[in-house]
């Protein structure tokens, strides 16, 4: 942890040097840690900006609001309707770039109007190992990535978050619901709702790290292998199949590789 604390000091100093910052806040592990650290360093000169859209579950938006209220952090909710972005519905491989560019352009305007010097987002150094077209938009628009700049890994962020007493320290990783679609498969509000409700069912049943990937009429469930046995219990399996078929899926499958980040990128 000594190395993690050294990185934390670098992060705190970088935030102080910024003077003021608008943090893109999704209530995930990384952005919560970044926002808390920024607010501790800068006080009211650190604000949160959270996107509200059909690809962002209501539960995540509610958690974001609750955290900001509890910590006394000013939060601005911005409408970010990705489905209106040209080309987004067709789900091209650079889908995340299109979304991030639109969102950060809006946040940049908010920062300009509020006299905030910098915009920051929560990617960490582990994100550099996956296909992340959104980072191109971050670079083009001059958005800061303080966690990456400080060299912090996901594991270190979780450990430091636990020290700070943050409720997200052991929160499962989350990505926007659009990431559940096969590249080239049309994204619609109705199908986003199908995925959202399917994943919410699994969470309600007590599963932790879940993804429901959508392949046409087929749902591919990704879970941590330690929870495979639970999924295969007769009553649980029957509930999942019945509910997902009611949601509109014709076929319900379990991925034997289990949960992994960016599994849709394996075809690229």
GULODREN-749568 format. One record per residue (C-alpha): residue number from 0; residue in three letters; x, y, z. Coordinates in steps of 0.02 Angstrom, whole numbers, plus 50000, padded with zeros to 5 digits. Each point is the difference from the previous one (the first is absolute). Last residue first. Example, Ala and Ser with C-alpha at 12.3 -4.5 7.8 and 13.67 -1.06 7.14 Angstrom:
<drenvexs>
+-----+---------+-------+-------+-------+
: num : residuo :    xx :    yy :    zz :
+-----+---------+-------+-------+-------+
:   1 :     SER : 50684 : 49947 : 50357 :
:   0 :     ALA : 49931 : 49828 : 50033 :
+-----+---------+-------+-------+-------+
</drenvexs>
This chain:
<drenvexs>
+-----+---------+-------+-------+-------+
: num : residuo :    xx :    yy :    zz :
+-----+---------+-------+-------+-------+
: 267 :     UNK : 49389 : 49660 : 48337 :
: 266 :     UNK : 49902 : 49843 : 50046 :
: 265 :     UNK : 50063 : 49998 : 50179 :
: 264 :     UNK : 49934 : 50177 : 50026 :
: 263 :     UNK : 49829 : 49934 : 50053 :
: 262 :     UNK : 50085 : 49917 : 50149 :
: 261 :     UNK : 50054 : 50172 : 50061 :
: 260 :     UNK : 50019 : 49955 : 50183 :
: 259 :     UNK : 49986 : 49817 : 50048 :
: 258 :     UNK : 49860 : 49901 : 50081 :
: 257 :     UNK : 49996 : 49812 : 49975 :
: 256 :     UNK : 50088 : 49894 : 49871 :
: 255 :     UNK : 49851 : 49881 : 50000 :
: 254 :     UNK : 49884 : 50137 : 49936 :
: 253 :     UNK : 49824 : 49957 : 50058 :
: 252 :     UNK : 49856 : 49998 : 49875 :
: 251 :     UNK : 49821 : 50063 : 49984 :
: 250 :     UNK : 49911 : 49987 : 49831 :
: 249 :     UNK : 49843 : 50091 : 49942 :
: 248 :     UNK : 50034 : 50163 : 50092 :
: 247 :     UNK : 49852 : 50119 : 50008 :
: 246 :     UNK : 49982 : 50051 : 50182 :
: 245 :     UNK : 49882 : 49853 : 50030 :
: 244 :     UNK : 50138 : 49885 : 49937 :
: 243 :     UNK : 50119 : 50080 : 50124 :
: 242 :     UNK : 49876 : 49972 : 50142 :
: 241 :     UNK : 49967 : 49816 : 49964 :
: 240 :     UNK : 50182 : 49957 : 49970 :
: 239 :     UNK : 50059 : 50090 : 50157 :
: 238 :     UNK : 49864 : 49926 : 50111 :
: 237 :     UNK : 50032 : 49825 : 49933 :
: 236 :     UNK : 50187 : 50014 : 50032 :
: 235 :     UNK : 49972 : 50061 : 50178 :
: 234 :     UNK : 49876 : 49862 : 50041 :
: 233 :     UNK : 50108 : 49863 : 49924 :
: 232 :     UNK : 50167 : 50055 : 50072 :
: 231 :     UNK : 50112 : 50029 : 49848 :
: 230 :     UNK : 50028 : 50184 : 50036 :
: 229 :     UNK : 50058 : 49958 : 50176 :
: 228 :     UNK : 50127 : 49877 : 49934 :
: 227 :     UNK : 50073 : 50129 : 49880 :
: 226 :     UNK : 50027 : 50127 : 50139 :
: 225 :     UNK : 50186 : 49965 : 50030 :
: 224 :     UNK : 50024 : 50012 : 49812 :
: 223 :     UNK : 49965 : 50188 : 50007 :
: 222 :     UNK : 49849 : 50032 : 49892 :
: 221 :     UNK : 49970 : 50032 : 49814 :
: 220 :     UNK : 49826 : 49968 : 49931 :
: 219 :     UNK : 49979 : 49991 : 49811 :
: 218 :     UNK : 49823 : 50052 : 49950 :
: 217 :     UNK : 49945 : 49946 : 49826 :
: 216 :     UNK : 49868 : 50087 : 49892 :
: 215 :     UNK : 50131 : 50103 : 49907 :
: 214 :     UNK : 50160 : 49974 : 50099 :
: 213 :     UNK : 49979 : 50094 : 50164 :
: 212 :     UNK : 50130 : 49988 : 50138 :
: 211 :     UNK : 49930 : 49987 : 50176 :
: 210 :     UNK : 50142 : 50046 : 50117 :
: 209 :     UNK : 50017 : 49963 : 50184 :
: 208 :     UNK : 50124 : 50023 : 50143 :
: 207 :     UNK : 49894 : 49971 : 50156 :
: 206 :     UNK : 49859 : 49873 : 49994 :
: 205 :     UNK : 49873 : 50013 : 50141 :
: 204 :     UNK : 49837 : 49966 : 49909 :
: 203 :     UNK : 49967 : 50188 : 49995 :
: 202 :     UNK : 50165 : 50023 : 49907 :
: 201 :     UNK : 49948 : 49868 : 49873 :
: 200 :     UNK : 49830 : 50085 : 49977 :
: 199 :     UNK : 50085 : 50170 : 49980 :
: 198 :     UNK : 50107 : 49926 : 49862 :
: 197 :     UNK : 49847 : 49944 : 49903 :
: 196 :     UNK : 49911 : 50165 : 50031 :
: 195 :     UNK : 50146 : 50101 : 49932 :
: 194 :     UNK : 50024 : 49885 : 49850 :
: 193 :     UNK : 49817 : 50011 : 49951 :
: 192 :     UNK : 49999 : 50188 : 50030 :
: 191 :     UNK : 50147 : 50020 : 49880 :
: 190 :     UNK : 49899 : 49899 : 49875 :
: 189 :     UNK : 49852 : 50120 : 50013 :
: 188 :     UNK : 50110 : 50155 : 49989 :
: 187 :     UNK : 50079 : 49934 : 49841 :
: 186 :     UNK : 50174 : 49943 : 49951 :
: 185 :     UNK : 50018 : 49921 : 49829 :
: 184 :     UNK : 50126 : 49858 : 49987 :
: 183 :     UNK : 50160 : 50051 : 49910 :
: 182 :     UNK : 50111 : 49964 : 50149 :
: 181 :     UNK : 49913 : 49872 : 50111 :
: 180 :     UNK : 49905 : 50088 : 50139 :
: 179 :     UNK : 50038 : 49994 : 50187 :
: 178 :     UNK : 50111 : 50156 : 49990 :
: 177 :     UNK : 49844 : 50105 : 49971 :
: 176 :     UNK : 49954 : 49967 : 50182 :
: 175 :     UNK : 50136 : 50116 : 50063 :
: 174 :     UNK : 50140 : 49915 : 50097 :
: 173 :     UNK : 50002 : 49934 : 50177 :
: 172 :     UNK : 50130 : 49920 : 50113 :
: 171 :     UNK : 49930 : 49921 : 50157 :
: 170 :     UNK : 50005 : 50108 : 50157 :
: 169 :     UNK : 50135 : 49949 : 50124 :
: 168 :     UNK : 50067 : 50174 : 50041 :
: 167 :     UNK : 49837 : 50082 : 49945 :
: 166 :     UNK : 49933 : 50038 : 50174 :
: 165 :     UNK : 50150 : 50114 : 50034 :
: 164 :     UNK : 50073 : 49978 : 50173 :
: 163 :     UNK : 50158 : 50096 : 49955 :
: 162 :     UNK : 50108 : 49848 : 50036 :
: 161 :     UNK : 49883 : 49896 : 49891 :
: 160 :     UNK : 50020 : 50125 : 49859 :
: 159 :     UNK : 50189 : 49986 : 50017 :
: 158 :     UNK : 49989 : 49811 : 49976 :
: 157 :     UNK : 49879 : 50015 : 49854 :
: 156 :     UNK : 50107 : 50131 : 49915 :
: 155 :     UNK : 50154 : 49893 : 50025 :
: 154 :     UNK : 49915 : 49850 : 49920 :
: 153 :     UNK : 49941 : 50105 : 49853 :
: 152 :     UNK : 50176 : 50064 : 49968 :
: 151 :     UNK : 50063 : 50176 : 50038 :
: 150 :     UNK : 50140 : 50073 : 49895 :
: 149 :     UNK : 49973 : 50180 : 50058 :
: 148 :     UNK : 49964 : 50055 : 49821 :
: 147 :     UNK : 49880 : 49854 : 49981 :
: 146 :     UNK : 49903 : 50054 : 50154 :
: 145 :     UNK : 50007 : 50182 : 49946 :
: 144 :     UNK : 49923 : 49973 : 49827 :
: 143 :     UNK : 49986 : 50180 : 49936 :
: 142 :     UNK : 49888 : 50047 : 49854 :
: 141 :     UNK : 50087 : 50095 : 49860 :
: 140 :     UNK : 49861 : 49973 : 49873 :
: 139 :     UNK : 50102 : 49893 : 49881 :
: 138 :     UNK : 50076 : 49894 : 50139 :
: 137 :     UNK : 49835 : 49959 : 50083 :
: 136 :     UNK : 49922 : 49965 : 49830 :
: 135 :     UNK : 50139 : 49875 : 49964 :
: 134 :     UNK : 49973 : 49925 : 50173 :
: 133 :     UNK : 49824 : 49954 : 49946 :
: 132 :     UNK : 50075 : 49881 : 49872 :
: 131 :     UNK : 50048 : 49882 : 50143 :
: 130 :     UNK : 50059 : 49830 : 49936 :
: 129 :     UNK : 50078 : 49925 : 50156 :
: 128 :     UNK : 50172 : 50013 : 50083 :
: 127 :     UNK : 49994 : 50188 : 50032 :
: 126 :     UNK : 49853 : 49978 : 50116 :
: 125 :     UNK : 50117 : 49923 : 50130 :
: 124 :     UNK : 50083 : 50171 : 50019 :
: 123 :     UNK : 49841 : 50079 : 50069 :
: 122 :     UNK : 49854 : 50089 : 49916 :
: 121 :     UNK : 49904 : 50121 : 50110 :
: 120 :     UNK : 49967 : 50160 : 49905 :
: 119 :     UNK : 50054 : 50178 : 50034 :
: 118 :     UNK : 49947 : 50168 : 49931 :
: 117 :     UNK : 50108 : 50151 : 50040 :
: 116 :     UNK : 49994 : 50187 : 50036 :
: 115 :     UNK : 49823 : 50022 : 50063 :
: 114 :     UNK : 49931 : 50173 : 49961 :
: 113 :     UNK : 49820 : 49941 : 50016 :
: 112 :     UNK : 49952 : 50038 : 49820 :
: 111 :     UNK : 50161 : 49921 : 49935 :
: 110 :     UNK : 49978 : 49846 : 50109 :
: 109 :     UNK : 49822 : 49976 : 49937 :
: 108 :     UNK : 50062 : 50018 : 49820 :
: 107 :     UNK : 50137 : 49872 : 50031 :
: 106 :     UNK : 49871 : 49881 : 50075 :
: 105 :     UNK : 49897 : 50010 : 49840 :
: 104 :     UNK : 50153 : 49966 : 49890 :
: 103 :     UNK : 50045 : 49861 : 50122 :
: 102 :     UNK : 49835 : 49912 : 49968 :
: 101 :     UNK : 50001 : 50014 : 49810 :
: 100 :     UNK : 50182 : 49946 : 49986 :
:  99 :     UNK : 49971 : 49858 : 50122 :
:  98 :     UNK : 49852 : 49932 : 49901 :
:  97 :     UNK : 50082 : 50004 : 49829 :
:  96 :     UNK : 50162 : 49926 : 50069 :
:  95 :     UNK : 49903 : 49861 : 50087 :
:  94 :     UNK : 49918 : 49952 : 49834 :
:  93 :     UNK : 50170 : 49985 : 49914 :
:  92 :     UNK : 49969 : 49815 : 49956 :
:  91 :     UNK : 49835 : 50051 : 49917 :
:  90 :     UNK : 49836 : 49978 : 50095 :
:  89 :     UNK : 49876 : 50046 : 49863 :
:  88 :     UNK : 49904 : 50101 : 50129 :
:  87 :     UNK : 50152 : 50112 : 50027 :
:  86 :     UNK : 50017 : 50056 : 49818 :
:  85 :     UNK : 49939 : 50178 : 50027 :
:  84 :     UNK : 49974 : 50032 : 50184 :
:  83 :     UNK : 49816 : 49998 : 50046 :
:  82 :     UNK : 50013 : 49828 : 50079 :
:  81 :     UNK : 50133 : 50068 : 50118 :
:  80 :     UNK : 49879 : 50110 : 50096 :
:  79 :     UNK : 50112 : 50091 : 50123 :
:  78 :     UNK : 49892 : 50103 : 50117 :
:  77 :     UNK : 50112 : 50084 : 50127 :
:  76 :     UNK : 49980 : 49985 : 50188 :
:  75 :     UNK : 50104 : 50126 : 50098 :
:  74 :     UNK : 50063 : 49952 : 50171 :
:  73 :     UNK : 50066 : 50110 : 50141 :
:  72 :     UNK : 50086 : 49893 : 50129 :
:  71 :     UNK : 49935 : 49994 : 50179 :
:  70 :     UNK : 50069 : 49824 : 50028 :
:  69 :     UNK : 49830 : 49921 : 50037 :
:  68 :     UNK : 49912 : 50097 : 49863 :
:  67 :     UNK : 50135 : 49956 : 49874 :
:  66 :     UNK : 49992 : 49816 : 50046 :
:  65 :     UNK : 49810 : 49992 : 49992 :
:  64 :     UNK : 49996 : 50081 : 49828 :
:  63 :     UNK : 50126 : 49878 : 49928 :
:  62 :     UNK : 49910 : 49852 : 50079 :
:  61 :     UNK : 49836 : 50058 : 49920 :
:  60 :     UNK : 50083 : 50017 : 49830 :
:  59 :     UNK : 50072 : 49824 : 50017 :
:  58 :     UNK : 49831 : 49926 : 50049 :
:  57 :     UNK : 49916 : 50089 : 49853 :
:  56 :     UNK : 50111 : 49904 : 49879 :
:  55 :     UNK : 50109 : 50102 : 49878 :
:  54 :     UNK : 49971 : 49951 : 49818 :
:  53 :     UNK : 49834 : 50093 : 49996 :
:  52 :     UNK : 50088 : 50160 : 50050 :
:  51 :     UNK : 50044 : 50111 : 50148 :
:  50 :     UNK : 50180 : 50060 : 50003 :
:  49 :     UNK : 50078 : 50053 : 50165 :
:  48 :     UNK : 50106 : 50157 : 50028 :
:  47 :     UNK : 50081 : 50014 : 50170 :
:  46 :     UNK : 50078 : 50159 : 50070 :
:  45 :     UNK : 50170 : 50039 : 50076 :
:  44 :     UNK : 50032 : 50182 : 50045 :
:  43 :     UNK : 49880 : 49974 : 50146 :
:  42 :     UNK : 50136 : 49908 : 50095 :
:  41 :     UNK : 50163 : 49987 : 49903 :
:  40 :     UNK : 50100 : 49858 : 50077 :
:  39 :     UNK : 49862 : 49903 : 50088 :
:  38 :     UNK : 49885 : 50033 : 49851 :
:  37 :     UNK : 50130 : 49935 : 49877 :
:  36 :     UNK : 50034 : 49845 : 50104 :
:  35 :     UNK : 49814 : 49962 : 50015 :
:  34 :     UNK : 49973 : 50031 : 49813 :
:  33 :     UNK : 50145 : 49888 : 49950 :
:  32 :     UNK : 49946 : 49859 : 50115 :
:  31 :     UNK : 49821 : 50011 : 49937 :
:  30 :     UNK : 50061 : 50009 : 49819 :
:  29 :     UNK : 50103 : 49842 : 50020 :
:  28 :     UNK : 49879 : 49885 : 50091 :
:  27 :     UNK : 49845 : 50052 : 49903 :
:  26 :     UNK : 49879 : 50136 : 50052 :
:  25 :     UNK : 50002 : 50070 : 49821 :
:  24 :     UNK : 50088 : 50165 : 50031 :
:  23 :     UNK : 50087 : 50103 : 49866 :
:  22 :     UNK : 50097 : 50111 : 50119 :
:  21 :     UNK : 49997 : 50188 : 49976 :
:  20 :     UNK : 50161 : 50074 : 50069 :
:  19 :     UNK : 50073 : 50153 : 50085 :
:  18 :     UNK : 50177 : 50051 : 50047 :
:  17 :     UNK : 50082 : 49871 : 49887 :
:  16 :     UNK : 50157 : 50004 : 50108 :
:  15 :     UNK : 49901 : 49938 : 50149 :
:  14 :     UNK : 49937 : 49854 : 49894 :
:  13 :     UNK : 50178 : 49957 : 49947 :
:  12 :     UNK : 50058 : 50008 : 50181 :
:  11 :     UNK : 49863 : 49881 : 50056 :
:  10 :     UNK : 50039 : 49878 : 49860 :
:   9 :     UNK : 50186 : 50001 : 50038 :
:   8 :     UNK : 49960 : 49969 : 50183 :
:   7 :     UNK : 49887 : 49855 : 49951 :
:   6 :     UNK : 50142 : 49927 : 49895 :
:   5 :     UNK : 50112 : 50001 : 50152 :
:   4 :     UNK : 49859 : 49919 : 50099 :
:   3 :     UNK : 49985 : 49863 : 49870 :
:   2 :     UNK : 50188 : 49969 : 50009 :
:   1 :     UNK : 49990 : 49984 : 50190 :
:   0 :     UNK : 49851 : 49881 : 49980 :
+-----+---------+-------+-------+-------+
</drenvexs>
